[in-house]
């Protein structure tokens, strides 16, 4: 059980609403992965909560964080009144398809728990099976312990965690699981473990590993985005870069997303949107550089057109360039 220390109350005024298309715009890219990220940047609890609340969707996740926030505050008040305080286990399972924000939320949680006094550093160490499972007896425990050591004071985030149990009894992945179970007890007040992966596979994984299941009480389901939410994410990603969709590009983007949602079980969610946006920007650049300079003004530099989105989609399906 992870003992929560007392939260240091820091009240900040709500930040003023920023005007669009300025260098001050701050948008969360939910699809980025941060390997062994350093959380040295100065934050306050209010800053981190604003960052969380700026994410599109994720109502259940935001509700959970508010519950944790309330729990810590009440424990502080209880301690002031010399009442008994309760420990809280904060190890988690994240279930969801790729591009639904699992890594980004883990990163934000690390920063929030640092501000709450739960974690000393709040950094995120993101690993997968290849980072943990060795090639011979004893190698796996050594590798796993090394990643746990890196995560002390922060979060150990294991993506596709179900792969650790797929090799059967003789697979070295089982040794990783055993080491993790022991570390949850030995380092209970020094780190948080988050296991992430596809919903069905993670349900199977937790059912076949009662040791982990009994020690990880918080399970968060990350639903796929709606088309409307994906469009909002695309617009925010463009705003961050000081671009805009033209009406035709907006229509084309929606058509692509609706088609992907119907034809693919794991459509990529926000990750697909990010790829399309980034490639469309490159395709726009190829289109504009061929035009006479006098025809390329501020408006042309800002707008992504339907043709840019169409070519970007063709790239995602195997084309090699934007020409």
WOKA-V463077 format. One record per pair of residues at least 24 apart in sequence whose C-alpha atoms are under 6 Angstrom apart, sorted by sequence separation. I is the first residue (numbers start at 0). J is the second residue. If there is no record, write none. Layout:
i:I j:J
i:I j:J
This chain:
i:283 j:307
i:282 j:307
i:124 j:150
i:279 j:307
i:279 j:308
i:123 j:153
i:127 j:157
i:122 j:153
i:123 j:154
i:124 j:155
i:125 j:156
i:126 j:157
i:127 j:158
i:120 j:152
i:121 j:153
i:124 j:156
i:125 j:157
i:279 j:311
i:119 j:152
i:120 j:153
i:278 j:311
i:118 j:152
i:160 j:194
i:118 j:153
i:160 j:195
i:154 j:190
i:159 j:195
i:275 j:311
i:152 j:189
i:153 j:190
i:154 j:191
i:155 j:192
i:156 j:193
i:157 j:194
i:158 j:195
i:159 j:196
i:151 j:189
i:152 j:190
i:154 j:192
i:158 j:196
i:151 j:190
i:233 j:272
i:282 j:321
i:132 j:172
i:161 j:201
i:161 j:204
i:248 j:304
i:245 j:302
i:248 j:305
i:243 j:301
i:244 j:302
i:245 j:303
i:247 j:305
i:242 j:301
i:243 j:302
i:244 j:303
i:245 j:304
i:242 j:302
i:47 j:111
i:30 j:98
i:5 j:75
i:30 j:100
i:44 j:114
i:29 j:100
i:29 j:103
i:2 j:86
i:38 j:122
i:1 j:86
i:37 j:122
i:1 j:87
i:36 j:122
i:0 j:87
i:1 j:88
i:36 j:123
i:0 j:88
i:35 j:123
i:35 j:124
i:35 j:125
i:34 j:125
i:90 j:191
i:92 j:193
i:94 j:195
i:96 j:197
i:90 j:192
i:91 j:193
i:92 j:194
i:93 j:195
i:94 j:196
i:95 j:197
i:90 j:193
i:92 j:195
i:94 j:197
i:95 j:198
i:94 j:198
i:6 j:115
i:6 j:116
i:4 j:116
i:4 j:117
i:3 j:117
i:91 j:215
i:90 j:215
i:91 j:217
i:92 j:218
i:93 j:219
i:94 j:220
i:95 j:221
i:91 j:218
i:94 j:221
i:98 j:267
i:97 j:267
i:98 j:268
i:98 j:269
i:98 j:270
i:1 j:187
i:2 j:188
i:0 j:187
i:1 j:188
i:24 j:239
i:20 j:241
i:30 j:270
